[in-house]
């Protein structure tokens, strides 16, 4: 029995609404976030996990990464970056940013947005409710007494959320916007059409209207109103836009549109790797430097040290200075990379700007192609088909093939069913997953200030000798424990003499580290 076009239409919209508001949920354990206390380089840091409640009363699982302070130390205000994950992801996604932000003195706040990861919520909304979650987070940070300025770093859904929040919050220091969409409906249309088939306009409209109604019923928001490009011009803070040139999920023209109308200073960088690929390290470094500059400026701090890089990366555009001015900064869209010097308003107007791959345009056959006069039978049939709601290109082709309107309609419906079936199969093969992390996992693994590690005897460097006990008695159990504690502290970067003194005063690694921090 042949499958009806209504059945295929239902299958298509069923796949599509689930892709939008209920993609695979990120499953992870808290241990994957890494140790609560850890080292990066010479710095000691800690992660504080807690919950916030959003405006809908849902609990949001949050983590704030910051320098490890002595127990009685006075709170210090530091700049903070809030990282916002993509639609199939979670706060784990922020792990790559820790290595480039924490050593700069910037704390990192990450969370599972509502409907994602361990946070409450049945559905995601690709920015609609996530922007309200972000509003709660930013308000919490500003009221905490621990944050001097706030910046945002979002990817995919998190990037769209960033655009929406920046349009309303002009106190933000800066934003990194990686692979945002400009219009949710446009993304839906592009997903349905894909790269293999083109769904007739009337069926596409029917499918999207069904999706729209389903999402409104289930998740309580309208996909027609989720258009970050409408709000981009209202944003005032500097923004670093980024997109993969080969992104075939959210096409690069979305980022181009958002960048073009952004209301503050802006820059655009591109790289390879697709929508969910690991971001190149040079981009992570450049994004961290950009946020460092903007957060320091907002906090009244001196500018950061120049970015030091090693090696040559042909895909890497040169860094450009930011001076807080409100004219546009030249786009960085290799090849070739633009000049580091700012363009004057006149030059910028006269020069043809580089662009990303253009928005796909569907070829259409014009009604006028049938005949130089509009009174031919083919033209009359095509006009009737168009008045019935069929697209002009399909109406023209059907009118050429068949001598009566009824046969033409039957042909269009059969063709549309075949195309829609292909589209449903294509959608069903789309892989929805969290982005690949550049670190391949938690960058903190193995760097924790953990007390569970084996009590190995210390290994001393050639330049320092191990402290020795004056007694020649055989080692006792307490001596072995002290030596094991000293070994752990030395592994964490403390000198053997200081490690030995701390081990004499404390029985745990955490207590020893806290004591050592008070001695600085």
N, C-alpha and C positions, 0 to 999 in steps of 0.2 A: 504494500500500500504506500502510495506517495505521501510524503510528509507535507502538510499544508503550510502555506507561507505564514499563517498566523502562529503556528507552532514554532517555526524557526524564528519569527520575530520575538516571540516570548522567550525563547532560549537565549537570543542575543541580548535582550534587555536584562534578563536574569543574571547573565555573566557580568554585564556592565555595571549594574548597581552594586554587585558584590565587590567588584574591583574598586569602586569608588569609596564605599563606606565600610566594607568589611573584608579587606584583604587579609592574608595570613597574619596572625598576631605574633609578634616577637615573643618567643619563649626562651627564658634564660634564668639562671640562678644568680643570686646576689654575689656569690663568690666570684663570678666572672667579671665583676667590677674591679677585682683586684683587692689587695690588702687595704685595711682601713688606714693604716699608717705606712708610709713608703718613702723611698728616696728616688729622686731624679737628679742625676749628676751629683752635685755636692749639697743639694737642698733636701730638707726633710719636709714632708707634706702629710696631710690627713684628709680623709673623706668623711663628711658628716651626712648621714642619711636621715631623712625625716619626711613627714607628710604635710602637704598643704591641701586645703579644700577649695575647690573652684566655686564659681557662682552658682553652679547647679547642684552643689552639695557633694560632688564626687571627690574622692581622695586621689591626690596626685603624688606619686612616689618620686622623691627628689634626692639629689646628691649635690653637695657643695664641696669642691676640692679647694684647699687653701693651705698656706704654710703652717707647719706644726709649730705652735707657740708653747712657751713654758706655762705651767698650770695657772700661775698668778699674774701672768703678763697682762698689761693693759691692752684692750682691744685696739687694733690698728685698722683704719679705713684703707681699703685697697680697691683698685678697679676690678670689675667683674665682667666676664663674658657669659651670656646665657646661650647654651647650644641647644638647637631645636632639630630633632631628628625627622626622618622621612616617614612615609605612610606604613611601611612594613617593619619599622625599626623601633628602637628604644633608646634609653639614655646610654647604653653601651656604645652607641655610635660616636659619642663625644671623646672616646679614648684617644683618638689620633691628635686631638687638639691639646691634650694635657702636656705633651712633650714640647710643644712650641709656645704655649701660653704661660704655664706655671713658672718656668725659669725666668720669665720676664716680670714676675711679680704680679701677674694677673690671676685672680681666682676664677674658677670655672664652675658654673652652675648648670647641671643637666637634669632633665626630668623625663619621665614617661608621660607624654601628653595624654589627655583623656581618651579612652578607647584603645590605648596602646600599652604594650608591655604589662607591667604590674599595676598600673593605675586603673581606677574604676571607669566604667563606661562601656556600653555595648558596641558603639559605632564610632568611627572617626568621621571628621567632616572636612578634611583637607584644608583647614585654615579658619573655617567659620567659628567653631567653638574653641579651637586651639588658640586663636588670638585672644580669647577671653581668659584661657588658662595662663597665657603669657602675661597678660595684664596683672593677674594675681601675683605671679612670680616677681615681676619687676617692682610692684608695690611692696612686697615682702622684703626684697633686697634693700630698697631705699629706706625702709623703716627699721632695718636691722642694726644700724649703726656700724656696720662692718664694710660698707661699700661706698666708695667715693664717686664712681661713675659706672654706667651700665652700657655695654655694647651687645650686639646680637650676632649670632652666626647660625644660619639656617640652611638646610639642604632639602630640596624637593618640597614636600609638604611644609617642612619647617621654614623653607625660604619664602613660600607664599605667606605663611604666618608672620614672618618678619616684615614683609612689605606692608601688610595690613596694620601691624602695630606701629611701625615707623610713621605711617601716615597720620596717626593720632597722637603720638608721643614725640614731641620735638625736643625732649631733654636727652634722648638717646645720643651717645657719643659717636656711634658708627655702626654699620651693618655689613656683614658678609652674606651675600645672597647667591647661593649655589643651586642652579637648575630649578628656578621657580617657574610656575606656569602663569600666563597672563590672563587666561580665561578658562574656566573649568569646562564649559560647554565645548569650546574649541578642542580641548584635549580629548573629550569624549568623541567628537566627530572624527578626529584623527585616529583614535584607537579603533573605531568601527571600520573606517575605510582602510586603515593599515597601509601596507605597501604592496599588497597583492590584489585587492579588489576595491572597487568603488561602489558603495551602496547608493542606489537611486535616492534622490533628495526626499521624495515623499515618504519612503520607508525609513530613512534616517531620521526624519522629523518625528514620525510615529514612534520609533524606538526610543528616541531621546525624551519625548513627551511622557512615555511610559516610565522611563528611568527617573525623570524628574518627579513624577507623582509618587513613585515608590520611595524615593529618598525623602521626600517631604513627609510621607506617612511614618516612615521608620525612624529617621534621624532628625526631622524637624528643621531642615534648612532647604533653601532653594538654590539649585546649582546655577540657575540663571543669574543670581545675584553675587556669585563668587567670582569676581573679576578683579584680581589685584591690579590690573593695568589701569582701572578707573581711579585707584587710590595712589598710584606711584607718584603722580605729580604733586601730591600733598605732602610727601615726605621731605624733610629738610636736612637730615643728617647726611654726612658723606657715606657712600656705599661702594663696596667692591663687588661687582657682579662677576659670576663665573659660570661656565657651562662647558660640557664636553662637546666638541665639534661633531662627534659621531653618536650623540644621544638620539636614539630612535623611539624613546618612550615619551618624554616631553621634549618636543623638537626645539632646536636652538633659537628659532625665531621668537619664541615666547620670552626668553631672556633679553633678546635684542629689543623687543617692544618695551619691556619694563625699563630697561636701561635708557632708551631714547626719551622717555617722558619723566624720568626721575627728577624730583624737584630740588635736589641738592647736588653737591659735587659727586662725581661718579667716575668709575673706571670699569672696564670690562676685560677679563682675561679668558682665554680658552685653552683647552688641553684635550688629550684623547682619553679613552677609557669608558665611554658610554655613560648611561645614567647612573648605574650602580657600581661602577668601577672604583678602585682605590684612587684617591686623589694624589697627584705627584707631590713629593716632599717640598719642591720649590714653591708650589702653591700654598701649602700649609705654612711655610716660613713667611711668604709674602703677606698672606692674610693675617698672620700673627703680628707682623711688623706694622701693618696698616692699623689694626685695632689698638696696638700699643701706642702708636702716635696719637690716635684720636682720643683714647681714654686718658692719656697723660694731658693732652690739651684741655679736655673737659675737667680734669681734676686739678688744673693749675700746676702740673709737674713739668720739669724740664723734658725735652724730647729724648727719645731712646737713643742708644748707640746705633751707628749705622749697621745694616744687616751684613754680616760676613758670610760669604758663600765659598764653597770649594767645588772645583771641577767645572765642566762646561755642559750645559743642557740646551740643545738646540731648540727645544720646545719652550724654553723659559724666556718670557719677555723681561726687559730690564725694569727694575723698580723705578717708580716715578715719585717725586716729592709731593706731599700734601701740605698746603699752607692754610687750610681752613677757608679759602676763598669760595665764593658761591658760583663762580663760572664753571662750566664743564671742564673736566680734565680729559685730554685726548684718550680715545679708546685704545686698548691694547689688543689688537686682533691680528696676530701674525698669520701668514707672512705678508709684507715684512713688518717688523715691529715699528710703531710710530716713534717720532722724535720725542725725547724726554722733555723738551721744552713745551711750555703751554702755547696753544694757538690763540691768537687774538680773536676777538669776536668776529672781526671782518674775515680773517683768514679761515676761521672755522666754517663761516657761512659759505665761502667760496670753494672750499675744498670738498671733494666728494668723499664722504666718510666710508671707511671699510665696513662691510656688513657680513653677518653670518649667513649660512645657507638660507635662502628666502623661504617664506611660507609656501607650502605646496599649493599649486593652483590646478584645479581639475579642468582638463580640456573640455570645451563644450562646442557642440555644433550649433550654429546660428540658424534661426528660422529663415533668414534671408538667403541662406545658401541653397535652398530648394529651387528658387526661381527668382528671376529679376522682378517678377510681378507676384503679388500676394494672392492672386485669384486662381492659382493652379489647384487641382484636387489635393495634391500632397500638402500644400501649404494650408488649405482649409482643414484637412484632417489633423495636421499638426497643431493648428490653433485650437481646435476642439479638445485635443488631448491635453494641451497646456492649461486650458480653462478648467479641466477636470482635476488639476493639481499635479500632473506629471511634469518632470523637469524637461526643459526645452531640448536638451541633447537626446534624451530617450524618445521624446515625442517626434522629433524629426526623423530619427532612424526608423521608428515603428511606422510612421506615415509613408516612408519610402518603400517599406517591405510589404505592406498590406493595403488593399484597396478599400477597406471599410474600417470604421472606428472600432467596431466590436472585436475584430480579429487583432487589431493593433493593441487594444487594451489587454487581450488575452496573452499576447506575446510579451508585453511589458511585464505583466504579473509573473509569467514563467521565468523570464530573465531575472527579475528582481528576486524571486525566491532562490534561484541558483546562487546569485551573488550574495544574498544575505546568509545563505547556508555556509558559503565559503568564509564570510566574515565572522560568523559565530564560531567556526572551527579555528580560525586564526586567533580570535580573542581567547579561546580556551587554551591555546598554547602559550599565551603570554606568561612569562615567569615573573611573579611578584615576590621580591625578596628584599632583605635589608642590604644596604651598600656593603661592599667589601672594605674592610678597614686596612689602611696602609701598614699598620703594625702587625696585621695577621691575627690579632687577638689583643688582650689587654697589654699595653706597654709597661704596666706596673708589675707584671708577673715576675716573681723572683726578687723584687726590690722591697718587699715589705719588712716592716719592723715587727717581725713575728717571734713569739716566744716558743712556738712549737717546733722549730727547726732543731736538728740533732745537736747535741753539745759537743761539737768537734773541738779539738785542741787548737789554739790559735797558730797562725802562720805569720811570722814577723818578717818585715821587709829587711833588706840587707843594711839599710841605714839606721835601723833602730833595733836595739836588743830588747828581749822580753824582760819585764820586771820579774825579779826572782825573790823568793822568800828566803830570809836569813836562816831559816831552819833547814837542816839536812834530813828531816824525817821523811818517810815515804809519803806520797800524795794521799790525802784523805778525800772522802766523798765531797766535802765542802770545797776543797781546793779544785777538784775537777769541775764542779758546778761553776765556780768563779772563773776558771780558765775558759770554760765554754761560753760564758756570758761575755768575757773579754773578746773572744774570737768573733762573736756576732757583732759587737760594737766596732771592732776593727774593720770587719767586712762592710759595715755601713759608712766607713770613711773617717772615723775618729782615730786619733793617734793612740798607740798602745798605752802610753803613760796615762792619758786621760781616761781611756777605756778601763784600765785597771782600777783607777781611783773610783770611777763610777760604779764598777762592779762590787767594790768593797762596801759601798754605801747602799746599794739596792740589790734586790734579788731577781728583778725582771728586766727585760730589755726596755720596755716602755718606761719604767721608772728610771732607768739609767739614762735614757735619751732625754727625758724631761729634766733630769738634774743637770746633764751636760749643757742643755740649752740655756739654763739659768746662769751658767758660768761664762757665757760669751760676753 
